[in-house]
Amino acid sequence: MKSITFHINHSAYTINIGEDADNKLEEGLKKFLSTDKNLTTEELLLAYLQKTQEQVSFETKLQSIIDTSILSRENLRK
């Protein structure tokens, strides 16, 4: 099991992130949150908002791909 520690408002928080053999989860967490310095509540909120924006963008792109695929299949049936 792998764990990662964040320092937020001068308190350390260690979370278990499971196996994470390819380090994708760790990289995703570190994309917006530093493990090398103390984070403020404002920085934590900003990281949450950035990750949410990234997720919304991903969902929009995915939905567009799904819609395009559905339209292509419908056109093939005609």
Secondary structure as UniProt FT lines:
FT   STRAND          2..8
FT   TURN            9..10
FT   STRAND          11..18
FT   TURN            21..22
FT   HELIX           24..32
FT   STRAND          38..39
FT   HELIX           41..77
//
